[in-house]
Every structure is written in C-alpha cells, then in structure tokens.
Amino acid sequence: MRIALLGGTGDIGEGLALRWAYHTDHEVLVGSRDPEKAREKADEYETELSSRGRDRKVNGFVNEMAAERAKVVVLAVPPYHVADTVEAVADGLEDGDVLVTPAAGMKRGDDGFHYHPPSAGSVTRLVADAAPDDVGVVGAFHNLAAGRLANVDAELGIDTLVVSDDPDAKETVMRLAEEIDGLRALDAGGVGNAAEVESVTPLLVNVAQNNDGMHDLGVRFQ
Amino acid sequence: MRIALLGGTGDIGEGLALRWAYHTDHEVLVGSRDPEKAREKADEYETELSSRGRDRKVNGFVNEMAAERAKVVVLAVPPYHVADTVEAVADGLEDGDVLVTPAAGMKRGDDGFHYHPPSAGSVTRLVADAAPDDVGVVGAFHNLAAGRLANVDAELGIDTLVVSDDPDAKETVMRLAEEIDGLRALDAGGVGNAAEVESVTPLLVNVAQNNDGMHDLGVRFQ
C-alpha cells in the first residue's frame, strides 16, 4: 500500500514514516508544503533506515503530489494547518482513499495544556466535514510517544485509539497501526467520539510536565 | 488516617473501601444517605475482608456523620449528586480536611459516551467552588477499573491522575493512592486541568464497548 505522510518532516510524520518503512513493505511518501524539504527529509529517512540495515526507497513530494499518489494520506500537520491541507489535496483524492488525522487542538492555560477543539467539535470532525464524500476519514495516531516512535529500536508498548464512521477505512488504518511493532490499535467508535480521543494529547503533556522522569509518554488501556 | 467514602456503597466506593482496609491500616468509614444501607455494606466489607484473612472494623454512617469524623472525604457519588453531597457535609469539615472527587460527567450520544462537564467546567472545579475555603479539594480515582479494584486479589497495574491546587492535600491523596497495591498516582497539575482527566472516563467506556474482550479498563501512562 502507498502511504503519504503530509507534514512528514515533523516529529509524528517522521516516526510513522520510519516505522512503516522499517517494519513493513508499504511504500512511504513524505509530503511537505516545500518539496525540497520533503526530498531532503526523505533522504535523511533513507540514510537512517540504511544505517539500521533496512534499505528502503523513501520519496519526498509537495503535499498535493504525495496525496495524489497514495491510498492512505496522513495529515501529520499542526492542527491549524489541517483544514488548509485537506483543501489543498482534496482534488487529488480518489474514491476509497483514506484520510487520517492525528492532530489535537491544544491551548496553553495557566497551569497546563487544555483541549481546544475547532468549532466543528474535534479535528477529526473538521476533516470529515472538509473531505470529499467518497474518502474515508479516520482519527488515529494522536497519542504516540514521538521520540520513541522515531527510534525504530525503541519498544513502544502503547495504544493508538482509532475513530471513524467508515468501517473499511477504519479497518485499513487499524491494520496499518498494528503492523508497527509494539503499537496496538483500539477501536474508539465513530467520529462523534473523537473529542475524548483527541483530549488525551494535552493530558499527556500535563502528566509529563508534572511528574519527574516522565516524558515522551504514550498510553496503554488495560 | 480516617477516610470516609461517601457513596461508599457504590462500585468505586466499595473498591476503595476494600483496598484501603485490606492494604493499609487507615480507618475506613462507609457513608450513604441511608445509614442503614451504610451499616449493611460496612458489614459486608468486613465479611469480605475477613474471608481473605484480614480482620478489619469497617463502620457505616449517614454521609454527614462519616464526613465529620474523617480527615479525607471521598465523594464516591454519581456526578449529579456531587454538589448536594458537598453542601450536606460542608459544615462537618474542618480546616485541613481533604475532599476528593472521582466523578466525571458523561452523556450517552449516538455512538458512544461523551464528556459532559457541569457548567463550572469540570466536576473537580464544581467541588472546589462549593467546598469551604480551608478544605483541600482533589480530583482523583476517576479511571479505576471498578471490578478489579473491588477484588483485592486482582492485579491493578494502572494509574490514577491527581489534580489539585492545594499541594498538601494533593500529596496526601497521592500517598493514599500509592498505598493501594498496583495503583500508581500521577500528578496531572491543578484543578484547571481536571477536564482532561475526567474526560478519560467516557473514553474508557467507548474503548470497552468497541473492542472484544476489553472491559473493566484502566489506563497506564508509559
């Protein structure tokens, strides 16, 4: 399967790109608004994978081209760029393509971070509203420990919560998630349940900030 | 230390009562609006503990009396009874007493449960607003696996997130939490961060409902 990571030069994009390229045979495309930056990062990822004994081709493209070529498109961009990015790539998406959003809106308050969803109610709902009708929209990969994710030798032992109203798209993304060693995909229901999933992200930041020795956190349901 | 579990006849109250009575030497009081029910449940807990080789005295009282006698008062009542219960017991609380709220407002939606805080912003904030000024208010014990908690032989291996603006009260509650085998207390910051903590409760329900073989869930940050 061909997977495009839009914003694939950021930390979650990097982690997912490296993990899928390392653990699976899926073709990974790195997308960026700046195609030169996308190509540079793709080269970096190839070098990193090669140094770990895994020779994989990783290609970089401007977001629109990456999205057009892929079956699964991950919007690994900051929350305030999600709507623009969906708009930019919508024309290149085909019937049955899958759009995945890992973003969570946050706002810094007096003593911590707070969930700050867009007016749609959640980032996932915003994407579902903006995406073409025949594209499956899935919220997933919100609460990954980005540093550990990008270190393919690090054990994850964490969960990712997946929400979607499209059963096929959800199944595709859950399968892709579980192909990453140490990542378990849990079904959290439909898009209507996205806010509770996305609000774990500020919680992880607050827990990391208030407890010695805890950083780069993920979560495990047990 | 003397701990009162108001609503100590419900499932979270039962679990905390049994665990503290079993694992620690703290004195546990069971509170209920109905003193007869409180005494019956207290007797049940004594029998249960005794059957596991732990002879402990557990006393039952009407909520007001349980709260008046205790240093730490846990509001293990449904969210819609929290405000009434604080009001009922406020006069019996003393300077330095600690009021603990494990409740989370939830509402059932079309395809899952959603966080539904009171207008104060969170149940913890509501309690902080309603409590006497000299009483420390702490949000904790929201996301416990109630069934496992009430089975003192079951391994927990989960976390409880603790929020408070009162450092001494927070420390007291974190210590009490960690005295329960297999329960780790994590500091999630001040009362302003309570909404993100409380909204894990509906998330756990959604995860349990959508994944085979997952029920009675807790959460572990790692």
Boltz contact constraints between the chains, C-beta under 6 A:
constraints:
  - contact:
      token1: [A, 109]
      token2: [B, 192]
      max_distance: 6.0
  - contact:
      token1: [A, 110]
      token2: [B, 192]
      max_distance: 6.0
  - contact:
      token1: [A, 111]
      token2: [B, 189]
      max_distance: 6.0
  - contact:
      token1: [A, 111]
      token2: [B, 190]
      max_distance: 6.0
  - contact:
      token1: [A, 111]
      token2: [B, 192]
      max_distance: 6.0
  - contact:
      token1: [A, 112]
      token2: [B, 189]
      max_distance: 6.0
  - contact:
      token1: [A, 112]
      token2: [B, 193]
      max_distance: 6.0
  - contact:
      token1: [A, 115]
      token2: [B, 196]
      max_distance: 6.0
  - contact:
      token1: [A, 186]
      token2: [B, 207]
      max_distance: 6.0
  - contact:
      token1: [A, 186]
      token2: [B, 211]
      max_distance: 6.0
  - contact:
      token1: [A, 187]
      token2: [B, 210]
      max_distance: 6.0
  - contact:
      token1: [A, 187]
      token2: [B, 211]
      max_distance: 6.0
  - contact:
      token1: [A, 188]
      token2: [B, 206]
      max_distance: 6.0
  - contact:
      token1: [A, 188]
      token2: [B, 207]
      max_distance: 6.0
  - contact:
      token1: [A, 189]
      token2: [B, 111]
      max_distance: 6.0
  - contact:
      token1: [A, 189]
      token2: [B, 112]
      max_distance: 6.0
  - contact:
      token1: [A, 189]
      token2: [B, 206]
      max_distance: 6.0
  - contact:
      token1: [A, 189]
      token2: [B, 210]
      max_distance: 6.0
  - contact:
      token1: [A, 190]
      token2: [B, 111]
      max_distance: 6.0
  - contact:
      token1: [A, 192]
      token2: [B, 109]
      max_distance: 6.0
  - contact:
      token1: [A, 192]
      token2: [B, 110]
      max_distance: 6.0
  - contact:
      token1: [A, 192]
      token2: [B, 111]
      max_distance: 6.0
  - contact:
      token1: [A, 193]
      token2: [B, 112]
      max_distance: 6.0
  - contact:
      token1: [A, 193]
      token2: [B, 206]
      max_distance: 6.0
  - contact:
      token1: [A, 196]
      token2: [B, 115]
      max_distance: 6.0
  - contact:
      token1: [A, 196]
      token2: [B, 199]
      max_distance: 6.0
  - contact:
      token1: [A, 196]
      token2: [B, 202]
      max_distance: 6.0
  - contact:
      token1: [A, 196]
      token2: [B, 203]
      max_distance: 6.0
  - contact:
      token1: [A, 199]
      token2: [B, 196]
      max_distance: 6.0
  - contact:
      token1: [A, 199]
      token2: [B, 199]
      max_distance: 6.0
  - contact:
      token1: [A, 202]
      token2: [B, 196]
      max_distance: 6.0
  - contact:
      token1: [A, 203]
      token2: [B, 196]
      max_distance: 6.0
  - contact:
      token1: [A, 206]
      token2: [B, 188]
      max_distance: 6.0
  - contact:
      token1: [A, 206]
      token2: [B, 189]
      max_distance: 6.0
  - contact:
      token1: [A, 206]
      token2: [B, 193]
      max_distance: 6.0
  - contact:
      token1: [A, 207]
      token2: [B, 186]
      max_distance: 6.0
  - contact:
      token1: [A, 207]
      token2: [B, 188]
      max_distance: 6.0
  - contact:
      token1: [A, 207]
      token2: [B, 221]
      max_distance: 6.0
  - contact:
      token1: [A, 210]
      token2: [B, 187]
      max_distance: 6.0
  - contact:
      token1: [A, 210]
      token2: [B, 189]
      max_distance: 6.0
  - contact:
      token1: [A, 211]
      token2: [B, 186]
      max_distance: 6.0
  - contact:
      token1: [A, 211]
      token2: [B, 187]
      max_distance: 6.0
  - contact:
      token1: [A, 217]
      token2: [B, 221]
      max_distance: 6.0
  - contact:
      token1: [A, 219]
      token2: [B, 219]
      max_distance: 6.0
  - contact:
      token1: [A, 219]
      token2: [B, 221]
      max_distance: 6.0
  - contact:
      token1: [A, 220]
      token2: [B, 220]
      max_distance: 6.0
  - contact:
      token1: [A, 220]
      token2: [B, 222]
      max_distance: 6.0
  - contact:
      token1: [A, 221]
      token2: [B, 207]
      max_distance: 6.0
  - contact:
      token1: [A, 221]
      token2: [B, 217]
      max_distance: 6.0
  - contact:
      token1: [A, 221]
      token2: [B, 219]
      max_distance: 6.0
  - contact:
      token1: [A, 222]
      token2: [B, 220]
      max_distance: 6.0
